[in-house]
Amino acid sequence: MARLYTGQIAPRQSAMGAGGGGGRDAPAFPVRTIPQGNAFARQRIPKADQPHAMFTLYHHPFCPLSRAVRISMGEYGIGAEFIEERLWERRRGFLEINPANTLPVMIVGQTSQVIGVRPILEFLDETKGASLGPRRLMPADPYDRAEVRRLLDWFDIGFNGDVTGYLVREKIYKRFMKPEHGGGAPDTRLILAGTRNLRMHMAYISHLAVRRNWLAGETLSYADIAAAAHLSSLDYLGDVPWDDFEHAKVWYARVKSRPSFRPLLIDQVPGVRPAPSYVDLDF
């Protein structure tokens, strides 16, 4: 059951959330894995899906987990080829790369892949983090790193399950899903649940923002990027009650004004105009 903080119970959606795949009845495709010791295992990538750039990111423009990776890549100054993936279509070429049918997936070079938002963020930190010096997105102090990881769980598991998974699926994904993929009219019960749950999460973001320079501490971190990625998808829809949470609004404006965030502001949902606050850096 969904967690609903008004004493009511909302039904949990059965298909993918904002970044997840479909049900357990997914067909399994044979994928050859070559053990590489402590390195990332390398799988055969279907020829049609073989990338041409050094980094390729399979994503959906409004998947918040994918957005977090895109922002992080911008902070590290990493360019990439971006391929939109619609998980509900269960495309065979993508399933051969990631049988779990989840986003995001990063391809490094021609054969290596890093699958999932947390492994990708950790991979970027381990390979590129030192280049940012004191601006590293995963702090050097182990206690500070633990706090960043705690907040990543809060947003990518809790916030995603309570809010983003409902609102993004019902208001964006279902517009493009065929009936056999779970498409159809938005479920107003889930929209109501997500909208109500959002207020609790906004209160917690405000609580952190008023007590800290950034959400996890003194410097910008993956925690800020994850939170902003989720809110950005909702902000497009006009669902965020910014005027009721001034501290969260001021914090979000700081993240939103960073150059790494700007590519997200040009994303569009066909047939759905963004809310005025979405592209306004001084909202």
Secondary structure, 3 states (H helix, E strand, C coil): CECCCCCCCECCCCCCCCCCCCCCCCCCCCCCEECCCCCCCEECCCHHHCCCCCEEEEECCCCHHHHHHHHHHHHHCCCCEEEECCHHHCCHHHHHHCCCCCCCEEEECCCEEEECHHHHHHHHHHHHHHHHHHHCCCCCCHHHHHHHHHHHHHHHHHHHHHHHHHHHHHHCHHHCCCHHHCCCCCCHHHHHHHHHHHHHHHHHHHHHHHHCCCCCCCCCCHHHHHHHHHHHHHHHHCCCCHHHCHHHHHHHHHHHCCHHHHHHHHCCECCECCCHHHHCCCC
